[in-house]
């Protein structure tokens, strides 16, 4: 079941295998996906494609996920866009930091693809 009204999803993760896996799962549900290898590339691509949802990792080179969330939330186009952390980090301190930055939700890797 698709919960997003449109179908463009940006996946920002420095692990190419994880990005490819997530993209395959989403494409099987008829979503369009775009990949970015770090937070800066994710920020740049988000301006070009205006995704309806962004899935992002926490720990990445160049710009981490928390910084990317802060940057996106400062832009008018991303005040209400769902920004989901997809990370191995499950500690409450990191989740709190992500929520304070504007993360919509948190999915811990490894995860069930139906999530």
C-alpha contacts under 8 A as a table, 3 or more apart, distances in Angstrom:
res1	aa1	res2	aa2	distance
2	X	5	X	7.86
2	X	29	X	7.46
4	X	7	X	6.58
4	X	52	X	7.30
4	X	53	X	7.77
5	X	52	X	7.94
6	X	52	X	6.38
7	X	30	X	7.45
7	X	31	X	4.73
7	X	32	X	5.67
7	X	51	X	7.95
7	X	52	X	6.62
8	X	31	X	6.19
8	X	32	X	4.86
8	X	33	X	5.88
8	X	34	X	7.69
8	X	50	X	7.87
8	X	51	X	4.86
8	X	52	X	5.35
8	X	53	X	6.80
9	X	31	X	6.98
9	X	32	X	6.14
9	X	33	X	4.87
9	X	34	X	6.38
9	X	51	X	5.29
9	X	52	X	5.90
9	X	53	X	4.93
9	X	54	X	5.69
9	X	55	X	7.41
10	X	33	X	5.75
10	X	34	X	4.85
10	X	35	X	5.87
10	X	36	X	7.38
10	X	42	X	7.55
10	X	46	X	7.38
10	X	51	X	5.97
10	X	53	X	6.45
10	X	54	X	4.77
10	X	55	X	6.25
11	X	19	X	6.48
11	X	22	X	7.86
11	X	23	X	7.49
11	X	33	X	7.04
11	X	34	X	6.17
11	X	35	X	4.92
11	X	36	X	6.21
11	X	42	X	7.87
11	X	54	X	5.97
11	X	55	X	4.88
11	X	56	X	5.91
12	X	19	X	7.43
12	X	35	X	5.97
12	X	36	X	4.67
12	X	37	X	5.84
12	X	38	X	6.02
12	X	39	X	6.64
12	X	42	X	5.74
12	X	54	X	7.42
12	X	55	X	6.14
12	X	56	X	4.55
12	X	57	X	6.26
13	X	16	X	7.17
13	X	18	X	7.39
13	X	19	X	6.05
13	X	35	X	7.74
13	X	36	X	6.43
13	X	37	X	5.24
13	X	38	X	5.94
13	X	39	X	7.96
13	X	56	X	5.90
13	X	57	X	5.15
13	X	60	X	6.90
14	X	19	X	7.80
14	X	36	X	7.62
14	X	37	X	4.48
14	X	38	X	5.54
14	X	57	X	7.67
14	X	60	X	5.77
14	X	61	X	7.40
15	X	18	X	5.40
15	X	19	X	6.25
15	X	37	X	7.38
16	X	19	X	5.05
16	X	20	X	6.02
16	X	37	X	7.51
17	X	20	X	5.16
17	X	21	X	6.11
18	X	21	X	5.05
18	X	22	X	6.14
19	X	22	X	5.28
19	X	23	X	6.02
19	X	35	X	6.91
20	X	23	X	5.05
20	X	24	X	6.10
21	X	24	X	5.21
21	X	25	X	6.36
22	X	25	X	5.15
22	X	26	X	6.24
22	X	113	X	7.87
23	X	26	X	5.15
23	X	27	X	5.96
23	X	33	X	6.02
23	X	34	X	7.95
24	X	27	X	5.13
24	X	28	X	6.16
25	X	28	X	5.31
25	X	29	X	6.90
25	X	113	X	6.77
26	X	29	X	5.17
26	X	30	X	6.64
26	X	31	X	5.43
26	X	32	X	7.54
26	X	33	X	7.37
27	X	30	X	4.85
27	X	31	X	4.87
27	X	32	X	6.17
27	X	33	X	7.02
28	X	31	X	7.38
35	X	42	X	7.78
36	X	39	X	7.52
36	X	41	X	5.50
36	X	42	X	5.08
36	X	45	X	7.39
37	X	41	X	6.47
37	X	42	X	7.27
38	X	41	X	5.46
38	X	42	X	6.12
38	X	60	X	5.59
38	X	61	X	5.95
38	X	62	X	6.35
38	X	63	X	6.28
38	X	64	X	7.31
39	X	42	X	4.85
39	X	43	X	6.09
39	X	60	X	6.81
39	X	61	X	7.46
39	X	62	X	6.53
39	X	63	X	4.42
39	X	64	X	5.65
39	X	65	X	6.20
39	X	67	X	7.76
39	X	68	X	5.54
40	X	43	X	5.05
40	X	44	X	6.20
40	X	62	X	6.36
40	X	63	X	5.54
40	X	68	X	7.38
41	X	44	X	5.01
41	X	45	X	6.02
42	X	45	X	5.16
42	X	46	X	5.92
42	X	68	X	7.77
43	X	46	X	5.18
43	X	47	X	6.65
43	X	68	X	6.74
43	X	71	X	7.70
43	X	72	X	7.11
44	X	47	X	5.55
44	X	48	X	6.91
45	X	48	X	5.07
45	X	49	X	6.12
45	X	50	X	7.95
46	X	49	X	5.42
46	X	50	X	5.21
46	X	51	X	6.33
47	X	50	X	5.81
50	X	77	X	7.73
51	X	54	X	6.71
52	X	81	X	6.25
52	X	82	X	7.26
53	X	81	X	6.06
53	X	82	X	5.11
53	X	83	X	6.15
53	X	84	X	7.79
54	X	81	X	7.73
54	X	82	X	6.45
54	X	83	X	4.94
54	X	84	X	6.25
55	X	83	X	6.05
55	X	84	X	4.85
55	X	85	X	5.88
55	X	86	X	6.19
56	X	65	X	6.12
56	X	83	X	7.38
56	X	84	X	6.25
56	X	85	X	5.00
56	X	86	X	5.52
56	X	87	X	7.67
57	X	60	X	6.83
57	X	64	X	7.61
57	X	65	X	5.59
57	X	85	X	5.69
57	X	86	X	5.05
57	X	87	X	5.09
58	X	64	X	5.67
58	X	65	X	4.20
58	X	66	X	6.40
58	X	85	X	6.66
58	X	86	X	7.27
58	X	87	X	5.83
58	X	89	X	7.61
59	X	64	X	5.33
59	X	65	X	6.40
59	X	87	X	7.82
60	X	63	X	6.22
60	X	64	X	4.86
60	X	65	X	6.94
61	X	64	X	6.43
63	X	67	X	6.37
63	X	68	X	6.55
64	X	67	X	5.51
64	X	68	X	6.26
65	X	68	X	4.94
65	X	69	X	6.15
65	X	85	X	7.50
66	X	69	X	5.13
66	X	70	X	6.34
66	X	97	X	7.52
66	X	98	X	5.85
66	X	101	X	6.43
67	X	70	X	5.10
67	X	71	X	6.16
67	X	101	X	7.89
68	X	71	X	5.04
68	X	72	X	6.07
69	X	72	X	5.11
69	X	73	X	6.00
69	X	83	X	7.19
69	X	98	X	7.90
69	X	101	X	6.14
69	X	102	X	6.27
69	X	103	X	6.58
70	X	73	X	5.21
70	X	74	X	6.32
70	X	101	X	5.32
70	X	102	X	6.75
71	X	74	X	5.32
71	X	75	X	6.98
72	X	75	X	5.39
72	X	78	X	5.66
72	X	79	X	7.59
73	X	76	X	7.47
73	X	78	X	5.41
73	X	79	X	5.13
73	X	101	X	7.91
73	X	102	X	6.64
74	X	78	X	7.44
74	X	79	X	7.17
75	X	78	X	5.56
75	X	79	X	6.65
76	X	79	X	5.69
77	X	80	X	7.71
77	X	81	X	7.67
78	X	81	X	5.00
82	X	103	X	7.55
82	X	104	X	5.56
82	X	105	X	7.99
83	X	102	X	7.67
83	X	103	X	5.29
83	X	104	X	5.19
83	X	105	X	6.92
84	X	103	X	6.00
84	X	104	X	5.57
84	X	105	X	4.82
84	X	106	X	5.64
84	X	107	X	7.15
85	X	98	X	7.91
85	X	103	X	6.85
85	X	104	X	7.97
85	X	105	X	6.24
85	X	106	X	4.70
85	X	107	X	5.97
86	X	106	X	6.19
86	X	107	X	4.83
86	X	108	X	5.86
86	X	109	X	6.54
87	X	90	X	7.73
87	X	106	X	7.70
87	X	107	X	6.49
87	X	108	X	5.16
87	X	109	X	5.38
88	X	108	X	5.27
88	X	109	X	4.78
88	X	110	X	7.17
89	X	94	X	7.10
89	X	108	X	6.63
90	X	94	X	7.23
90	X	95	X	7.00
90	X	108	X	6.30
91	X	94	X	5.56
91	X	95	X	6.35
92	X	95	X	4.96
92	X	96	X	5.93
93	X	96	X	5.15
93	X	97	X	6.18
94	X	97	X	4.95
94	X	98	X	6.07
95	X	98	X	5.00
95	X	99	X	6.09
95	X	106	X	7.22
96	X	99	X	5.06
96	X	100	X	6.07
97	X	100	X	5.12
97	X	101	X	6.22
98	X	101	X	5.07
98	X	102	X	6.34
98	X	103	X	5.29
99	X	102	X	5.06
99	X	103	X	4.79
99	X	104	X	6.91
99	X	105	X	7.64
100	X	103	X	7.33
103	X	106	X	7.56
107	X	111	X	7.12
108	X	111	X	6.12
111	X	115	X	7.10
112	X	115	X	5.58
